[in-house]
């Protein structure tokens, strides 16, 4: 899979292919997602970012002070 000695450009290309390319395809095709019609996506994303921040703080606490 990934070699530890990969160059920085190779890592950027890999991240683009894994994340950026599918997002570009979704934006280009503009699928009509009926499942998402009644949802407030801004609040969902903000809650996910908040949960990610809390999870990161808890992880750092246990990683730094409990080891």
Buried (B, 14 or more C-beta within 10 A) or exposed (E): EEEEEEEEEEEEEEEEEEEEEEEEEEEEEEEEEEEEEEEEEEEEEEEEEEEEEEEEEEEEEEEEEEE
